[in-house]
């Protein structure tokens, strides 16, 4: 599926790409209490919108919250509305349409209270984008048309261009490609007049998508390439990802699947970094379709199912339609008739929703309404200009006559308009009646599907909770850990119910072996990999009798690679780990990516690990075993990267290793369990309202 770009607008217009935003300077203004309130608020608005919204929407929401609270304290309603607008779009980018509508509605209400026409127009346009994604085209068109008329009234060309582009997308989705091309071309022309390079790139992309549907591949490729070039110039990561995705689709159309996969994969990686749920689903759906074309039905189903799950979670009708259509095709090809029927019913339901009579009628009505109101407004302007050049008496007399004529014309226009609507209503009446019967049937199917989905969701949740019990069973009990490592702590914080991180301990020949491990991914996939890796460690010690850390990791790598080779899939998952062995005052360490820290006399002694994972790796080398003579009071720390990589703080940045090192140095006077409490509290304070991005595992031992 090729992706169109809807236009979101910032309140207090002035979009700057992330690379051009000087965050340090903006933070300086925000933290300077001598600055005017308006300057500080504008700085925080730029931090939230320009600095983080389209790369880290969670962080943007947090900073917009700071903007809103300060604006409320100084009664600056315009900035309160701007903050709510940013927060609404943050929720949209994360796929929570209900909250996106809530925040944008609050923003619109404030704009109406203060009478800001440009603010109202922007809020209306953004509401239209959300409703369009939900498949509610009547509401989306209503918001778009109101925004368009208001932008034309106040002479806001940028807003007009955005509205034209968004209306063009709806025409395209309903199959009216000439009309879609007309609106997108108008939008592009206005963006060129304004010199808005980022928006020019968006418009070029949207026009290219239409040409591709029409089968004019040379033109489509030309426009996509121009869009990509513009996005790279502006360092617009989201736009780059979309252009790469669409160019990948072109190569797929030409049968060059290897190139298509390269472009799709690059696009997906960028979208995952940006955290845009909707676009991630779009990429997964495209990759799934590509696997289908290559005959790899298992991977096709895997990717398309992920895309469908995300689309249903956020309620994006277009994405649900595309993913269910692909799954219907795959299941039918594989002879899975039951699954094929379920997907076909879902596809038909979504397709009919998008192409419904209601949506078609709403599109036509909005077109008439827009043209009618525009013509009436134009007539009023002409009348006003004519009156200026006449003398008072003649002007009064002619104005009166003109008023009668105008009223008569208006009545005629109103009649014609009403007749037109009535004719459309009669024309479609028969269809609507038939569709009503079909809709009732579909309603029954939807309700049945909803029940099935709820049951499936419950079963999945129960399965994951049971998986947690299984994973907990492979972790050594804290009581046993304390038996062998009396002065120690383990801070273990999974991101989800189950985790890719795990801690491990064994006792063999007088040596205490312990490790902090980080497997590929988190959640269910990470947990599955962790079971295999944990088993590899256990076998290395219990079956093969190994106690030297480097040798244990060598053998564990062999076991893990052998296990993954049993699969027909090309599995490249694995594990990063820090593994220690203590016997008396002797310490041995080996690691895959994850280091060892020993704190002695107020200094951190760092030992780096081998730069190769436990898993498939080109030209692997034996893991290095490092040996140390410990001193009384030494504190040993091993950890996964989840703690130092966590976003948070006032600026939404990573915690980083330097800050973690300083934290550990500052708590050396505390007992190990007290250290754990402080480390945990610091993590939660730093994270604040932001989402935990990865599993966390930190182990501390004092000798």
HUZI-V687451 format. One record per residue. N is the residue number from 1. PSI is psi in radians with two decimals (* if undefined). Layout:
n=(N N)
psi=(PSI PSI)
This chain:
n=(1 2 3 4 5 6 7 8 9 10 11 12 13 14 15 16 17 18 19 20 21 22 23 24 25 26 27 28 29 30 31 32 33 34 35 36 37 38 39 40 41 42 43 44 45 46 47 48 49 50 51 52 53 54 55 56 57 58 59 60 61 62 63 64 65 66 67 68 69 70 71 72 73 74 75 76 77 78 79 80 81 82 83 84 85 86 87 88 89 90 91 92 93 94 95 96 97 98 99 100 101 102 103 104 105 106 107 108 109 110 111 112 113 114 115 116 117 118 119 120 121 122 123 124 125 126 127 128 129 130 131 132 133 134 135 136 137 138 139 140 141 142 143 144 145 146 147 148 149 150 151 152 153 154 155 156 157 158 159 160 161 162 163 164 165 166 167 168 169 170 171 172 173 174 175 176 177 178 179 180 181 182 183 184 185 186 187 188 189 190 191 192 193 194 195 196 197 198 199 200 201 202 203 204 205 206 207 208 209 210 211 212 213 214 215 216 217 218 219 220 221 222 223 224 225 226 227 228 229 230 231 232 233 234 235 236 237 238 239 240 241 242 243 244 245 246 247 248 249 250 251 252 253 254 255 256 257 258 259 260 261 262 263 264 265 266 267 268 269 270 271 272 273 274 275 276 277 278 279 280 281 282 283 284 285 286 287 288 289 290 291 292 293 294 295 296 297 298 299 300 301 302 303 304 305 306 307 308 309 310 311 312 313 314 315 316 317 318 319 320 321 322 323 324 325 326 327 328 329 330 331 332 333 334 335 336 337 338 339 340 341 342 343 344 345 346 347 348 349 350 351 352 353 354 355 356 357 358 359 360 361 362 363 364 365 366 367 368 369 370 371 372 373 374 375 376 377 378 379 380 381 382 383 384 385 386 387 388 389 390 391 392 393 394 395 396 397 398 399 400 401 402 403 404 405 406 407 408 409 410 411 412 413 414 415 416 417 418 419 420 421 422 423 424 425 426 427 428 429 430 431 432 433 434 435 436 437 438 439 440 441 442 443 444 445 446 447 448 449 450 451 452 453 454 455 456 457 458 459 460 461 462 463 464 465 466 467 468 469 470 471 472 473 474 475 476 477 478 479 480 481 482 483 484 485 486 487 488 489 490 491 492 493 494 495 496 497 498 499 500 501 502 503 504 505 506 507 508 509 510 511 512 513 514 515 516 517 518 519 520 521 522 523 524 525 526 527 528 529 530 531 532 533 534 535 536 537 538 539 540 541 542 543 544 545 546 547 548 549 550 551 552 553 554 555 556 557 558 559 560 561 562 563 564 565 566 567 568 569 570 571 572 573 574 575 576 577 578 579 580 581 582 583 584 585 586 587 588 589 590 591 592 593 594 595 596 597 598 599 600 601 602 603 604 605 606 607 608 609 610 611 612 613 614 615 616 617 618 619 620 621 622 623 624 625 626 627 628 629 630 631 632 633 634 635 636 637 638 639 640 641 642 643 644 645 646 647 648 649 650 651 652 653 654 655 656 657 658 659 660 661 662 663 664 665 666 667 668 669 670 671 672 673 674 675 676 677 678 679 680 681 682 683 684 685 686 687 688 689 690 691 692 693 694 695 696 697 698 699 700 701 702 703)
psi=(2.25 2.64 2.28 2.77 1.96 2.73 2.00 2.52 2.39 2.51 2.57 1.19 2.45 1.36 2.32 2.32 2.69 -0.67 -0.42 -0.02 2.13 1.59 -0.67 -0.74 -0.75 -0.71 -0.61 -0.74 -0.79 -0.71 -0.03 1.79 -0.22 -0.22 2.67 2.58 -0.72 -0.65 -0.76 -0.72 -0.71 -0.67 -0.79 -0.61 -0.75 -0.63 -0.84 -0.85 -1.04 -0.59 -0.61 -0.42 -0.83 0.11 -0.67 1.34 -0.52 -0.81 -0.70 -0.71 -0.75 -0.82 -0.60 -0.54 -0.70 -0.72 -0.81 -0.80 -0.75 -0.71 -0.69 -0.66 -0.46 0.18 0.76 1.59 -0.56 -0.74 -0.52 -0.76 -0.70 -0.72 -0.75 -0.64 -0.81 -0.76 -0.65 -0.78 -0.56 -0.78 -0.66 -0.81 -0.47 0.05 0.22 1.48 -0.62 -0.82 -0.56 -0.77 -0.74 -0.86 -0.68 -0.56 -0.73 -0.68 -0.78 -0.72 -0.75 -0.70 -0.66 -0.62 -0.73 -0.07 0.52 1.83 -0.71 -0.65 -0.70 -0.80 -0.72 -0.80 -0.70 -0.77 -0.78 -0.61 -0.66 -0.70 -0.77 -0.81 -0.54 -0.73 -0.56 -0.12 0.14 1.36 -0.61 -0.80 -0.73 -0.81 -0.64 -0.80 -0.77 -0.77 -0.76 -0.74 -0.74 -0.82 -0.73 -0.72 -0.68 -0.66 -0.68 0.03 0.50 1.57 -0.62 -0.75 -0.66 -0.80 -0.74 -0.78 -0.75 -0.77 -0.74 -0.68 -0.66 -0.65 -0.69 -0.74 -0.72 -0.80 -0.41 0.11 0.12 1.36 -0.68 -0.74 -0.72 -0.77 -0.66 -0.83 -0.73 -0.63 -0.72 -0.74 -0.79 -0.77 -0.74 -0.67 -0.64 -0.71 -0.62 -0.33 0.41 1.67 -0.68 -0.74 -0.54 -0.75 -0.71 -0.80 -0.71 -0.74 -0.78 -0.67 -0.72 -0.71 -0.66 -0.79 -0.61 -0.75 -0.66 -0.10 0.15 1.33 -0.69 -0.78 -0.74 -0.82 -0.66 -0.80 -0.69 -0.74 -0.72 -0.69 -0.78 -0.74 -0.79 -0.74 -0.71 -0.68 -0.66 -0.04 0.71 1.66 -0.73 -0.76 -0.67 -0.79 -0.72 -0.75 -0.73 -0.75 -0.80 -0.59 -0.62 -0.69 -0.63 -0.78 -0.60 -0.73 -0.60 -0.05 0.13 1.38 -0.55 -0.76 -0.68 -0.75 -0.68 -0.83 -0.76 -0.75 -0.73 -0.76 -0.79 -0.73 -0.75 -0.77 -0.61 -0.67 -0.66 -0.39 0.39 1.78 -0.79 -0.82 -0.54 -0.77 -0.71 -0.78 -0.77 -0.69 -0.74 -0.76 -0.70 -0.75 -0.62 -0.75 -0.65 -0.78 -0.49 -0.06 0.12 1.45 -0.55 -0.87 -0.57 -0.84 -0.72 -0.85 -0.74 -0.63 -0.72 -0.77 -0.77 -0.71 -0.80 -0.78 -0.73 -0.61 -0.72 -0.20 0.57 1.89 -0.77 -0.76 -0.67 -0.76 -0.86 -0.80 -0.74 -0.60 -0.76 -0.74 -0.63 -0.81 -0.76 -0.86 -0.67 -0.71 -0.60 -0.05 0.27 1.45 -0.62 -0.87 -0.66 -0.74 -0.75 -0.78 -0.62 -0.74 -0.72 -0.73 -0.82 -0.73 -0.80 -0.71 -0.80 -0.57 -0.78 -0.72 0.39 2.75 -0.68 -0.78 -0.73 -0.82 -0.73 -0.68 -0.80 -0.77 -0.75 -0.61 -0.82 -0.79 -0.76 -0.86 -0.70 -0.89 -0.59 -0.72 -0.73 -0.74 -0.70 -0.74 -0.70 -0.70 -0.76 -0.77 -0.73 -0.73 -0.66 -0.66 -0.45 -0.51 0.13 2.70 2.95 -0.84 -0.87 -0.67 -0.73 -0.78 -0.87 -0.59 -0.66 -0.78 -0.77 -0.60 -0.71 -0.77 -0.76 -0.74 -0.73 -0.77 -0.72 -0.72 -0.72 -0.80 -0.71 -0.72 -0.82 -0.73 -0.81 -0.70 -0.73 -0.80 -0.73 -0.76 -0.75 -0.72 -0.77 -0.74 -0.72 -0.11 -0.83 -0.72 -0.74 -0.70 -0.82 -0.70 -0.54 -0.74 -0.76 -0.65 -0.71 -0.70 -0.75 -0.64 -0.75 -0.75 -0.70 -0.80 -0.72 -0.75 -0.68 -0.74 -0.76 -0.73 -0.74 -0.73 -0.73 -0.75 -0.74 -0.74 -0.71 -0.78 -0.75 -0.70 -0.74 -0.72 -0.64 -0.65 -0.60 -0.72 -0.71 -0.79 -0.67 -0.55 -0.46 -0.18 2.40 2.35 2.49 -0.58 -0.72 -0.70 -0.79 -0.46 -0.66 -0.47 1.43 -0.82 1.49 2.93 2.73 2.02 1.96 1.99 1.55 2.55 -0.71 -2.94 -0.78 2.91 2.80 -0.45 2.59 2.77 2.69 2.56 2.46 2.70 2.19 2.17 0.73 -0.02 2.44 2.04 2.30 2.67 2.67 2.07 2.60 1.82 2.80 2.23 -3.07 -3.11 -2.66 -0.84 -0.77 -0.68 -0.66 -0.72 -0.65 -0.61 -0.74 -0.77 -0.69 -0.73 -0.66 -0.73 -0.80 -0.80 -0.65 -0.65 -0.84 -0.77 -0.72 -0.11 0.39 2.49 -0.15 2.14 -0.80 -0.71 -0.64 -0.77 -0.65 -0.84 -0.67 -0.70 -0.75 -0.76 -0.79 -0.79 -0.72 -0.70 -0.76 -0.46 -0.37 -0.42 2.61 -0.28 2.73 1.49 2.17 0.32 2.88 -2.62 2.43 2.54 2.62 2.10 2.24 2.69 2.18 2.28 1.84 -2.11 0.39 2.30 2.33 2.55 2.48 2.58 2.70 1.76 -0.71 2.31 3.09 2.36 2.25 2.16 2.11 2.15 0.77 0.23 2.61 2.12 1.92 2.34 2.06 2.70 2.98 2.46 1.06 2.43 2.99 1.70 -2.94 2.37 2.37 2.30 1.01 2.62 2.77 2.51 2.46 2.31 2.13 2.37 2.51 2.56 2.02 2.74 2.67 2.26 -0.15 2.46 2.23 2.33 2.28 2.66 2.76 3.11 0.02 -0.61 -0.90 -0.35 -0.04 2.31 2.56 -2.78 -3.08 -0.51 0.06 0.55 3.00 2.62 -0.80 2.75 -0.63 -0.82 -0.62 -0.71 -0.78 -0.65 -0.82 -0.71 -0.59 -0.21 0.36 -0.28 -0.10 2.70 2.82 -0.69 -0.61 -0.65 -0.76 -0.78 -0.77 -0.75 -0.74 -0.82 -0.71 -0.72 -0.83 -0.68 -0.76 -0.78 -0.69 -2.30 -0.02 2.78 2.48 2.21 -0.31 2.91 2.66 2.30 2.07 2.25 2.30 2.38 2.30 2.42 *)
